[in-house]
């Protein structure tokens, strides 16, 4: 079991190195939707904002209902569901065309693998509005949340309270622990409520802040500066003879020290034998 865990860790490390060496080939993506809040008559999983972040130059590309309505010269103020559907359909048309034109980039995301929230959800929503979505190949997607689990273990971003490990939301905890948390970041329900309250810029700002935060986390992880609650030796290598040996092999300094110790002990034993 730990043999596989070590291999998993090394593959994740390799992914990080590839990302750092070829940032132009990567893009982060995140989006906000209304389906997490059922407080209005507009009870649909409406997509509010999609944000794409380019790590090589730090720029963002935003697709939002607000900006799309401005392009269409429509107002979101007291807009009917039919009007919102038209605006959303046009926004998704623009997003999927842009994604297709980006070519063979690798998309980095946070838990967008689920059918209720993720790439499939965006595609299905576009289809329901009469669109023909561009499907991003699964081989060109990397879930940053899973990548961090492979690097640091399951409890890398858990808080310990009253001697119990309580999950607070791994993204939130990781950002807080590393001083990356931005007060502009809202939860998904908070973003949906902000949209209902017509605070459209807050939704866009929150989504943009999140996608930038993913980039900061990746950089810190690649530079081995990311603070976590995990114990690398225990969570990756495990407490076993194999784990200790593998850990020594993977750490050049330790390997050199053990080689010197082994060589020294060998010389002492050889001298003792010759003196008998």
C-alpha positions in Angstrom: 0.0 0.0 0.0 2.7 2.5 1.0 4.7 1.5 -2.2 1.8 2.8 -4.3 1.6 5.9 -2.0 5.2 6.8 -2.6 4.7 6.3 -6.4 1.6 8.6 -6.2 3.6 11.2 -4.4 6.5 11.1 -7.0 4.0 11.4 -9.9 2.4 14.5 -8.2 5.9 16.0 -7.7 6.7 15.4 -11.4 3.4 17.2 -12.3 4.5 20.2 -10.2 7.9 20.3 -11.9 6.3 20.2 -15.4 3.9 23.0 -14.4 6.7 25.3 -13.2 8.8 24.6 -16.3 5.9 25.2 -18.8 3.5 27.7 -17.3 2.4 28.9 -20.7 0.8 25.5 -21.4 -1.4 25.8 -18.3 -4.5 27.7 -17.3 -6.5 27.8 -14.0 -10.3 27.8 -14.1 -13.1 28.3 -11.6 -16.7 29.4 -11.7 -19.6 30.5 -9.6 -23.1 29.3 -10.0 -26.5 29.8 -8.3 -27.5 26.2 -7.8 -26.1 26.2 -4.3 -28.8 28.7 -3.1 -32.6 28.0 -3.5 -34.0 31.3 -2.2 -35.5 32.9 -5.3 -38.0 32.0 -8.0 -35.2 31.5 -10.4 -34.5 28.0 -9.2 -31.9 26.9 -11.8 -28.3 26.0 -11.7 -27.4 29.3 -13.4 -23.8 30.0 -14.2 -22.9 33.4 -12.9 -19.1 33.8 -13.5 -16.4 31.8 -15.2 -12.8 32.9 -14.6 -9.7 31.7 -16.4 -6.3 32.6 -14.9 -3.0 32.5 -16.9 -0.1 31.7 -14.5 2.7 32.8 -16.9 1.6 36.4 -16.8 -0.9 36.6 -14.0 -3.8 37.8 -16.1 -7.5 36.8 -15.9 -10.2 36.3 -18.5 -13.7 36.7 -17.1 -17.0 35.6 -18.5 -19.9 36.9 -16.4 -23.6 37.5 -16.7 -23.0 41.2 -15.9 -20.4 41.7 -18.6 -22.4 39.7 -21.2 -25.5 41.7 -20.5 -23.6 44.9 -21.1 -22.3 43.5 -24.4 -25.9 42.6 -25.4 -27.1 46.0 -24.1 -29.5 44.4 -21.7 -30.1 45.1 -18.0 -30.0 42.5 -15.3 -32.2 44.7 -13.0 -35.5 42.8 -12.6 -34.6 40.6 -15.6 -37.0 37.7 -16.2 -35.8 34.1 -16.3 -36.1 34.2 -20.1 -33.8 37.2 -20.4 -31.3 35.7 -17.9 -31.4 32.5 -20.0 -30.5 34.4 -23.2 -27.7 36.3 -21.4 -26.3 33.1 -19.9 -26.5 31.2 -23.2 -24.5 34.0 -24.9 -22.0 34.0 -22.0 -21.5 30.2 -22.3 -21.2 30.5 -26.1 -18.3 33.0 -25.7 -16.7 30.9 -23.0 -16.7 27.6 -24.9 -15.5 29.3 -28.1 -12.6 30.8 -26.1 -11.8 27.5 -24.5 -11.7 25.8 -27.9 -9.5 28.5 -29.4 -7.0 28.0 -26.5 -5.9 24.7 -28.0 -4.2 22.0 -26.1 -3.6 23.7 -22.8 -3.8 21.8 -19.4 -6.6 23.0 -17.2 -6.0 23.3 -13.5 -9.0 23.4 -11.2 -10.3 22.8 -7.7 -12.8 19.8 -7.5 -14.5 20.4 -10.9 -14.7 16.7 -11.6 -18.2 16.3 -10.2 -21.3 16.2 -12.5 -23.1 18.6 -10.2 -20.2 21.1 -10.2 -17.5 21.1 -12.8 -16.8 20.7 -16.5 -19.7 18.4 -17.1 -22.1 20.7 -15.3 -21.0 23.6 -17.6 -21.5 21.4 -20.6 -24.9 20.2 -19.5 -26.0 23.7 -18.7 -25.0 25.0 -22.1 -26.8 22.1 -23.8 -30.0 22.9 -21.8 -29.8 26.5 -23.1 -29.5 25.2 -26.7 -25.8 25.5 -27.1 -23.2 23.0 -28.4 -20.3 23.0 -25.8 -16.7 22.2 -26.5 -15.6 19.3 -24.4 -12.3 19.7 -22.7 -10.5 16.4 -22.7 -10.2 14.8 -19.3 -6.6 14.0 -20.0 -6.0 17.8 -20.1 -7.4 18.4 -16.6 -5.6 18.4 -13.3 -7.5 18.7 -10.0 -5.3 20.8 -7.7 -7.2 19.5 -4.6 -6.3 15.9 -5.4 -2.8 16.8 -6.4 -2.2 18.3 -2.9 -3.6 15.2 -1.3 -1.1 13.1 -3.2 1.7 15.4 -2.2 0.8 15.8 1.5 -1.8 13.2 2.5 -5.5 13.3 3.3 -5.2 15.5 6.4 -2.9 18.2 4.9 -5.5 20.9 5.5 -7.4 19.9 8.6 -7.6 21.8 11.9 -7.2 20.0 15.2 -9.7 21.1 17.8 -10.3 19.3 21.1 -8.0 16.4 20.0 -10.2 15.8 16.9 -9.4 16.4 13.3 -12.2 18.5 11.8 -12.2 19.3 8.1 -12.9 23.0 7.6 -12.7 23.0 3.8 -9.2 22.4 2.5 -8.9 25.4 0.2 -10.0 27.8 3.0 -7.6 26.2 5.6 -4.7 26.1 3.2 -5.1 29.8 2.2 -5.4 30.8 5.9 -2.4 28.8 7.0 -0.2 30.3 4.2 -1.4 33.9 4.6 -3.0 33.8 1.2 -6.6 34.2 2.3 -8.3 37.2 0.6 -11.3 38.8 2.4 -12.9 39.2 -1.1 -13.3 35.4 -1.3 -16.9 34.3 -0.8 -18.3 30.8 -0.4 -20.5 29.5 -3.2 -23.7 30.2 -1.3 -22.4 33.7 -0.5 -21.7 34.3 -4.1 -25.2 33.2 -5.1 -26.7 35.5 -2.5 -24.6 38.4 -3.6 -26.0 37.9 -7.1 -29.5 37.9 -5.8 -28.7 41.1 -4.0 -27.5 42.6 -7.3 -23.9 42.8 -6.0 -22.6 41.5 -9.3 -19.0 42.9 -9.0 -18.6 41.0 -5.7 -19.3 37.7 -7.4 -16.7 38.4 -10.1 -14.1 39.6 -7.6 -14.6 36.5 -5.4 -14.2 34.1 -8.4 -11.1 35.9 -9.6 -9.6 35.9 -6.2 -10.1 32.1 -5.8 -8.6 31.3 -9.2 -5.5 33.4 -8.4 -5.2 31.7 -5.1 -4.9 28.3 -6.8 -1.9 29.7 -8.7 -0.3 30.9 -5.5 -0.8 27.5 -3.8 0.7 25.6 -6.8 3.8 27.9 -6.8 4.3 27.4 -3.0 3.9 23.7 -3.3 6.4 23.5 -6.2 8.9 25.6 -4.2 8.3 23.4 -1.2 7.1 26.4 0.8 3.4 25.4 1.3 2.5 25.1 5.0 0.4 22.1 5.8 -0.7 20.0 8.8 0.7 16.8 7.3 3.7 14.8 8.4 5.4 13.9 5.1 7.3 10.9 6.5 4.2 9.3 8.1 1.6 10.4 5.4 3.8 9.5 2.4 6.4 6.9 3.3 4.8 5.3 6.4 6.4 3.9 9.5 8.0 0.7 8.2 11.4 -0.6 7.2 10.5 -0.1 3.6 9.3 3.5 4.3 12.6 4.4 6.1 14.7 2.9 3.3 12.7 4.7 0.6 12.8 8.0 2.5 16.6 7.8 2.8 16.9 6.9 -0.9 14.8 9.9 -1.9 16.8 12.3 0.2 20.2 12.9 -1.2 21.7 14.3 2.0 20.5 11.5 4.1 21.6 8.9 1.5 25.1 10.5 1.5 25.2 10.5 5.3 24.1 6.8 5.5 26.6 5.9 2.8 29.4 7.5 4.8 28.3 5.8 8.0 28.0 2.5 6.2 31.4 2.9 4.7 33.0 3.9 8.0 31.4 0.9 9.8 32.5 -1.4 7.0 36.1 -0.2 7.3 36.1 -0.6 11.1 34.8 -4.2 10.9 37.4 -5.0 8.1 40.2 -3.7 10.3 38.9 -5.6 13.3 38.8 -8.8 11.2 42.4 -8.3 9.9 43.7 -7.7 13.5 42.3 -11.1 14.7 
